[in-house]
């Protein structure tokens, strides 16, 4: 008996291309609360900026996928979280993976201290790297909307990316510097080790001396080719140890922590990480760069 002919397979339609998620690239707020925003989305998509469920404004991405928005109303004082939604004609909406947290001070505070709004971009779920789009001090005139979508990155600078320590006080530091530069670490003014940054600017250093539990002042130095100090940064550090943990009004940063998680656990709202950032600015230069052993004050916490 002849074999049955193979069943005819109906070809499956090609899977639709993955939606292009909208992004924030630039968010600038002046001291009056006026905002200019820019980012990217699918070309022709209508981009909606949301404060919770409230629509802040809408813009259409051009042929290059770039959009710029100047909301008609200034942002009021307080902390808020902005997100994006983008939709092509006849298509489904696509949400941004990143949200922007704005912290706009009260008008009398702005006039007295001269500080403006803080703007931080971070993952929607708070788990992952964040970046400062506008530090508190730089809230001046708004950029030209025509050029807001092509802001350039600044030059790489000396940084400490992680600090790890074990129960015996052995510490390992990792960071970035100018490729080929020598990085030295001092603890309490005493040199404890040096390392060379590789071709990608990465450096790793494990001081031979153990650090006792308690507070320490770390100094990280990037040396020039002639041995002189080119860049210097200071970093307060606290090595916690069981019985030495401080009271409830402060928190000792442990491995895997983030300001978002600390704020959510301490206040019930991750958006309030800006309060911790503001209260500990002498230790936090970037909200994404907090290290095990640092001690942060928790302002306005009801125990």
N, C-alpha and C positions, 0 to 999 in steps of 0.2 A: 504494500500500500504506500503510495507516494507521501512524502512528508508534507505536512500542511505548510502553505506559504507563510512567511513571517507576518505577524500582525502589523498592520500599518500604524506607525506612530505619528500622532498629531504633534507637530513641532510646538514647543512651548514658546510663548512670546518672551522676548528678551526682558530681563529684569530691569525695572526703571533705574536710571542712574541715582546714586545716593544724593540726597538733597544737600545742597551747600548750606551749612549752618552759618548764620550771620555772626559777625564778630565786632567787638569794640576795639578800635585801634587808638583813638584819641578821645579823651574826655577832659575838657578844661572848664573850670568854674572860676569866675572872678569874685571879688569881695562883695559884689552886690547880688551874687547868686545867679547871674546870667551864665548860660552854658553853651558851649559848642561841642558837638559830638561828631565823630566820623568813624567809619569802619568799612567792612566788606560784606557782601552777600552775593547771591546769584544775580547776574546781570538782568535788570528789569524787574527784580523783586521789590515789592513794597515792604519796607522795613518799619516795624512799629517798636517804639521804645516804651517800656512799661515800668511803672512804679507800683509793684504788686499787680493789681488788676486795672489800675488807672493808666490811661494812655497819656504819655508825656508829649508825644509827637510822632509824625510819620515822615518818611522820606523814600524816594525811589532810587535804587542802585542804578548807576549808569552802565554803559556798554562794557566798562572795565570791571564792573562789580563794586564800585566805590560809592558810598553814600555819605552825605553830610547833613546834619540837622542842627538848627538853632531853635530850641523851644521858645514859644512866644512868652511864656511866663518864667520868671526866675525861680530857682529852687529855694524853698523856705529853710530856715535853720533846722538842724536835727540830722539824724542818721536815716538813710534809706537805701534800698537795694533796687537797682535798675537792671532790667533784662531786655532781651531782644526777641522778636518774632518776625519772620520773613515769609512772604507768600508770593508765588508766581501766579499769574492769571490761570484759574482753573485747577490749581494745585493745592496741596496741603501745606499747612504752616510748618515751618521749621524753627525750633527754638535755639537760642545761643547756648553753647556749652559753658560760657563764661558770663558772670554777672559783674556789675560794677557797684561798689559800695561807696556812697557819698557821705561825708561828714562835714556839714556846713555849720560853722559857729554862729552864735548869736551876734547881732550887729554891734552891740556895745563891746563884745569881746574882740571882734575884728578890728574895731577902731582903736581899742586900748592896746592890744598886743601886736597888731599888725599882721596877724596870721590869717590865712585864707582857708579854703576848703581842702580837705584831704580826699583824694580819689584813689581807690584801690580796685584793681581787677582781680577776680579770683574764680575758681571753678564753682559751678552752680551748687554742688553738694559740699563745698568747703574742703574737699580732700584733694590736695595737690598744690602746685606752686601758685603763688600770687605775685603781682607786680604793682608797684606804685606808678600810677599814671600822672599824678600830681601830688608832690609833697606839700605839707601845710604851708611852708614859707613862700612858695612860688606862685601864689594866686594873684597874678597881676592882670595886665590887659589880655583879652582873648586873642588867639591867633586868627589870621585871615582865614575865613571858611574855605576859600579856594585852595589853600595849601594845607589845611588841617589833616587831610587824609594821607599825607606823605611825610609825616614827622620821622626824623632820623633817630636811630639809636645812638647813645653816647659811647664814648670809648670805654673799653674794659678797665676796671680799676681793681686794686687789691681787695680781696674779700676772704672771709672765712665762711665756708658753706656748711660744714658740719663739725660738731664736737661730740665725741663719744667717750665715755669712761666706764670702767668696770667697778666692781665692789671693792677692789684693792686700791683704787685711785689711779690706775694706769689710764692715760689720756691719749687720744688720737685726734688730730686736727686735719681737715682737708679744706682746700680752698683754691682760689685763682689768683694769678699775678701776671705780670708781663712775661711772656715766654722766655725762658733762659735766666730769669732773675733769681737772685738768692733771697729767700725768705727766712727771717729769724724770729724766734718767739722768746719773749721775756715774761717771767712770772714775778710780780712784785719787784720789778727792776732788775732781776737776775736772769741772764741768758740761760735757756734750757735746751736749745737745739736750733738747727737750721736745716733747710731743704732747698733744692733747686726746682723751679717750675719747669715742666717739660715743654715740648713744642706747642702743646695746646694751652699752655698757661696753668696746668693743673699741678698742685703741690700737695704732698702728704707729709706729716711730721708727727712722730711719737716721741715726746720727751722721755729721756731715760729716768728722770725723777718722778716719783709718785706724788700726787697732789693730796694733801690732807683734806678731810671733810671741812667745809666752811667756805667763806668768801675768798676770792682771789682776783687780782687785777692782771689780765693778760694784755701784752702789747705785741702787735704783729708789725714787723718792719720789712719793707721791700728795699733791698740795697742796690745802689747804682754800681756800674762796673768798676768804679774806683773805691768801692767800699763805703761810700757815704750813704746816708739814709735818704731814699727818694720819696717813699710814702710811709706813713705811720698811722696805725689805727689802734684804738684801745677798746677792750672788751671786758666788762665786769663778768665774772663767772663764779658760780656757787656750786660746789660739789656736795650734793645731798647725801645724807647717811642716816636712815631710820630715825633715831632719837633726835637728830639735829634738824628735822623738818620744821619750818617756821609755823606760825599761827595761821588761822583760817583766812586772815586778811591778805595773805600773799600766797603765791603758788610757785613751786619749784618745777621748772620745765623738765619733763622726762622724755626719753627717746620716743619719737613718733607723734609728739604733740604739735599742735598748730594753734595760732591765736583763735581761729574760728572754733576749734573744738573746746579750748579753754573757756571761751565766752559762752558757748552753748551749755557747757556743764555748770559754769558758775552763775550765769544769769538767765539761762533758759532760752537765749537767743544768740545765734552766731554773729548776727549783724553788729552786736555790741562789742565786737573785738576792737573797734576803733577806740573805745574807752580805755582798754588795756594798753593799746598802742600809745595813746596820748599820755597816759600816766607813767609810762616807762620808756620815753623816747631817748633817754640817755643810754639805754641798752639796746634799743631796737632801731636799726638803721633801715631795715626792710621788713615788712610784716611777714614775709616768707622765710626770713633768716632768724629763727630763734633756736637756741641750743640747749641740750640737756645740761641741767645744773644752773641755768639762769634763774633768778628770783624776781618775779614780777608782783607789783602791788595790784590788788584788785579793788579799784575804786567803786564806791557806791554799792558795795555788796552788803546785803542784809544777811547776817549769819543765822 
